[in-house]
Amino acid sequence: MPLGGQPEEMSESLDRLERAHAHASGHRAELERGRSCGCFHCCSIFPASQILEWIDDDDVDEQGQTALCPHCGIDAVIGDQSGFLLSRDFLEEMRARWFEGSSEAVGGSGRRRPHDGPP
Ligand SMILES: [Zn+2]
C-alpha cells in the first residue's frame, strides 16, 4: 500500500522536537542525574529538585517515572540530561509543536498548518 508522499526535507526540525518529546516521559532517572529541567507547557526552567509529583507508576517499584511540572502540573518536563539545550527558545518551539498546533496535527496524517511566518 502506498502511503503517499512524505515531505522528508521538512521533517528535520520536527524530528528534533519529536526526539525531545520522547525525553518528556519515563525519564525519572534522567532528571535525577541532571540539575535543571524545563517545562515546554509554561516554558519555565527550574531545578529538578522542585519536582514533587510524578505519574506513570512503574509496576515494579511503584514510583512514577514521568515528572509533572511544579508550576503548571503538565507532564511536559525535559531534563538537561536529555541532550537538548533547555533555552526559552527551545521550550517555546516545543510548546508550539505540541500544545499550540491544531490537535488534529498530532498523530499524523492530517494536514499541518505552517505555524511560523514573517513577523
Ligand atoms: Zn509547566
py3Dmol code that shows the C-alpha trace and the ligand (Angstrom):
import py3Dmol

protein = """\
ATOM      1  CA  MET A   1       0.000   0.000   0.000  1.00  0.00           C
ATOM      2  CA  PRO A   2       1.497   3.336  -0.974  1.00  0.00           C
ATOM      3  CA  LEU A   3       1.434   5.857   1.840  1.00  0.00           C
ATOM      4  CA  GLY A   4       1.743   8.903  -0.348  1.00  0.00           C
ATOM      5  CA  GLY A   5       4.487  11.454  -0.455  1.00  0.00           C
ATOM      6  CA  GLN A   6       6.040  12.448   2.812  1.00  0.00           C
ATOM      7  CA  PRO A   7       7.909  15.757   2.819  1.00  0.00           C
ATOM      8  CA  GLU A   8      11.176  14.359   4.119  1.00  0.00           C
ATOM      9  CA  GLU A   9      13.153  17.548   3.808  1.00  0.00           C
ATOM     10  CA  MET A  10      10.880  19.449   6.127  1.00  0.00           C
ATOM     11  CA  SER A  11      10.913  16.866   8.841  1.00  0.00           C
ATOM     12  CA  GLU A  12      14.320  17.605  10.289  1.00  0.00           C
ATOM     13  CA  SER A  13      13.339  20.139  12.903  1.00  0.00           C
ATOM     14  CA  LEU A  14      10.097  18.360  13.642  1.00  0.00           C
ATOM     15  CA  ASP A  15      12.087  15.203  14.120  1.00  0.00           C
ATOM     16  CA  ARG A  16      14.250  17.007  16.639  1.00  0.00           C
ATOM     17  CA  LEU A  17      11.163  18.094  18.544  1.00  0.00           C
ATOM     18  CA  GLU A  18       9.787  14.582  18.393  1.00  0.00           C
ATOM     19  CA  ARG A  19      13.003  13.246  19.813  1.00  0.00           C
ATOM     20  CA  ALA A  20      12.924  15.841  22.563  1.00  0.00           C
ATOM     21  CA  HIS A  21       9.347  14.869  23.314  1.00  0.00           C
ATOM     22  CA  ALA A  22      10.488  11.307  23.903  1.00  0.00           C
ATOM     23  CA  HIS A  23      12.521  12.708  26.808  1.00  0.00           C
ATOM     24  CA  ALA A  24       9.426  14.199  28.409  1.00  0.00           C
ATOM     25  CA  SER A  25       8.185  10.934  29.831  1.00  0.00           C
ATOM     26  CA  GLY A  26       9.614   7.879  31.548  1.00  0.00           C
ATOM     27  CA  HIS A  27      12.610   9.999  32.341  1.00  0.00           C
ATOM     28  CA  ARG A  28      12.921   9.918  36.090  1.00  0.00           C
ATOM     29  CA  ALA A  29      16.476   8.601  36.131  1.00  0.00           C
ATOM     30  CA  GLU A  30      17.455  11.136  33.537  1.00  0.00           C
ATOM     31  CA  LEU A  31      16.018  14.025  35.525  1.00  0.00           C
ATOM     32  CA  GLU A  32      17.602  12.833  38.733  1.00  0.00           C
ATOM     33  CA  ARG A  33      21.002  12.767  37.037  1.00  0.00           C
ATOM     34  CA  GLY A  34      20.614  16.323  35.881  1.00  0.00           C
ATOM     35  CA  ARG A  35      20.408  19.617  37.647  1.00  0.00           C
ATOM     36  CA  SER A  36      17.747  21.564  35.858  1.00  0.00           C
ATOM     37  CA  CYS A  37      14.618  20.912  33.886  1.00  0.00           C
ATOM     38  CA  GLY A  38      12.402  22.858  31.599  1.00  0.00           C
ATOM     39  CA  CYS A  39       8.680  22.696  31.028  1.00  0.00           C
ATOM     40  CA  PHE A  40       7.527  23.250  27.477  1.00  0.00           C
ATOM     41  CA  HIS A  41       3.970  23.957  28.533  1.00  0.00           C
ATOM     42  CA  CYS A  42       4.600  27.003  30.722  1.00  0.00           C
ATOM     43  CA  CYS A  43       8.181  27.488  29.443  1.00  0.00           C
ATOM     44  CA  SER A  44       9.739  27.715  32.870  1.00  0.00           C
ATOM     45  CA  ILE A  45      13.129  26.368  33.810  1.00  0.00           C
ATOM     46  CA  PHE A  46      13.604  25.066  37.326  1.00  0.00           C
ATOM     47  CA  PRO A  47      15.839  22.751  39.343  1.00  0.00           C
ATOM     48  CA  ALA A  48      14.969  19.074  39.171  1.00  0.00           C
ATOM     49  CA  SER A  49      14.591  19.094  42.948  1.00  0.00           C
ATOM     50  CA  GLN A  50      11.431  21.195  42.578  1.00  0.00           C
ATOM     51  CA  ILE A  51       9.546  18.338  41.016  1.00  0.00           C
ATOM     52  CA  LEU A  52       7.157  16.917  43.564  1.00  0.00           C
ATOM     53  CA  GLU A  53       4.725  14.925  41.512  1.00  0.00           C
ATOM     54  CA  TRP A  54       5.361  12.013  39.243  1.00  0.00           C
ATOM     55  CA  ILE A  55       2.999   9.977  37.130  1.00  0.00           C
ATOM     56  CA  ASP A  56       3.229   6.759  35.113  1.00  0.00           C
ATOM     57  CA  ASP A  57       3.792   4.481  38.056  1.00  0.00           C
ATOM     58  CA  ASP A  58       6.031   1.596  37.362  1.00  0.00           C
ATOM     59  CA  ASP A  59       4.593  -1.743  38.473  1.00  0.00           C
ATOM     60  CA  VAL A  60       7.945  -2.769  39.811  1.00  0.00           C
ATOM     61  CA  ASP A  61       8.783  -0.038  42.270  1.00  0.00           C
ATOM     62  CA  GLU A  62       5.562   1.968  42.254  1.00  0.00           C
ATOM     63  CA  GLN A  63       7.374   5.172  41.583  1.00  0.00           C
ATOM     64  CA  GLY A  64       6.168   7.495  38.925  1.00  0.00           C
ATOM     65  CA  GLN A  65       8.559   7.712  36.035  1.00  0.00           C
ATOM     66  CA  THR A  66       7.263  10.893  34.456  1.00  0.00           C
ATOM     67  CA  ALA A  67       7.586  14.300  36.081  1.00  0.00           C
ATOM     68  CA  LEU A  68       4.795  16.813  36.354  1.00  0.00           C
ATOM     69  CA  CYS A  69       5.812  20.434  36.118  1.00  0.00           C
ATOM     70  CA  PRO A  70       5.738  22.068  39.585  1.00  0.00           C
ATOM     71  CA  HIS A  71       4.388  25.252  38.003  1.00  0.00           C
ATOM     72  CA  CYS A  72       1.621  24.122  35.690  1.00  0.00           C
ATOM     73  CA  GLY A  73       1.162  20.445  36.548  1.00  0.00           C
ATOM     74  CA  ILE A  74       1.574  19.239  32.986  1.00  0.00           C
ATOM     75  CA  ASP A  75       3.782  16.321  32.031  1.00  0.00           C
ATOM     76  CA  ALA A  76       5.880  18.437  29.711  1.00  0.00           C
ATOM     77  CA  VAL A  77       9.187  18.383  31.563  1.00  0.00           C
ATOM     78  CA  ILE A  78      12.544  17.777  29.914  1.00  0.00           C
ATOM     79  CA  GLY A  79      15.795  17.448  31.843  1.00  0.00           C
ATOM     80  CA  ASP A  80      19.157  18.874  30.935  1.00  0.00           C
ATOM     81  CA  GLN A  81      20.490  15.342  30.520  1.00  0.00           C
ATOM     82  CA  SER A  82      18.285  14.798  27.516  1.00  0.00           C
ATOM     83  CA  GLY A  83      20.948  16.220  25.245  1.00  0.00           C
ATOM     84  CA  PHE A  84      18.817  19.233  24.383  1.00  0.00           C
ATOM     85  CA  LEU A  85      19.712  22.732  25.420  1.00  0.00           C
ATOM     86  CA  LEU A  86      16.996  23.995  27.714  1.00  0.00           C
ATOM     87  CA  SER A  87      16.600  27.513  26.472  1.00  0.00           C
ATOM     88  CA  ARG A  88      13.468  29.551  26.479  1.00  0.00           C
ATOM     89  CA  ASP A  89      13.521  29.495  22.689  1.00  0.00           C
ATOM     90  CA  PHE A  90      13.670  25.750  22.626  1.00  0.00           C
ATOM     91  CA  LEU A  91      10.818  25.408  25.100  1.00  0.00           C
ATOM     92  CA  GLU A  92       8.682  27.778  23.087  1.00  0.00           C
ATOM     93  CA  GLU A  93       9.416  25.847  19.937  1.00  0.00           C
ATOM     94  CA  MET A  94       8.328  22.697  21.719  1.00  0.00           C
ATOM     95  CA  ARG A  95       5.196  24.357  23.020  1.00  0.00           C
ATOM     96  CA  ALA A  96       4.272  25.484  19.534  1.00  0.00           C
ATOM     97  CA  ARG A  97       4.748  21.953  18.254  1.00  0.00           C
ATOM     98  CA  TRP A  98       2.914  20.068  20.987  1.00  0.00           C
ATOM     99  CA  PHE A  99       0.423  22.485  22.515  1.00  0.00           C
ATOM    100  CA  GLU A 100      -0.396  25.271  20.142  1.00  0.00           C
ATOM    101  CA  GLY A 101      -0.839  23.397  16.915  1.00  0.00           C
ATOM    102  CA  SER A 102      -4.150  22.002  15.866  1.00  0.00           C
ATOM    103  CA  SER A 103      -4.833  18.923  17.931  1.00  0.00           C
ATOM    104  CA  GLU A 104      -5.548  17.078  14.721  1.00  0.00           C
ATOM    105  CA  ALA A 105      -1.983  17.592  13.640  1.00  0.00           C
ATOM    106  CA  VAL A 106      -0.708  15.478  16.497  1.00  0.00           C
ATOM    107  CA  GLY A 107      -0.681  11.911  15.435  1.00  0.00           C
ATOM    108  CA  GLY A 108      -0.180  12.350  11.949  1.00  0.00           C
ATOM    109  CA  SER A 109      -1.510  12.220   8.572  1.00  0.00           C
ATOM    110  CA  GLY A 110      -3.687  15.277   8.892  1.00  0.00           C
ATOM    111  CA  ARG A 111      -2.600  18.415   7.203  1.00  0.00           C
ATOM    112  CA  ARG A 112      -0.486  20.731   9.232  1.00  0.00           C
ATOM    113  CA  ARG A 113      -0.648  24.453   9.098  1.00  0.00           C
ATOM    114  CA  PRO A 114       2.696  26.218   8.890  1.00  0.00           C
ATOM    115  CA  HIS A 115       2.980  27.952  12.197  1.00  0.00           C
ATOM    116  CA  ASP A 116       5.782  30.362  11.777  1.00  0.00           C
ATOM    117  CA  GLY A 117       5.940  33.044   9.197  1.00  0.00           C
ATOM    118  CA  PRO A 118       7.298  36.506   8.782  1.00  0.00           C
ATOM    119  CA  PRO A 119       6.635  38.726  11.810  1.00  0.00           C
TER     120      PRO A 119
END
"""
ligand_1 = """\
1
ZN
Zn 4.972 23.940 33.324
"""
view = py3Dmol.view(width=600, height=400)
view.addModel(protein, "pdb")
view.setStyle({"model": 0}, {"cartoon": {"style": "trace"}})
view.addModel(ligand_1, "xyz")
view.setStyle({"model": 1}, {"stick": {}})
view.zoomTo()
view.show()
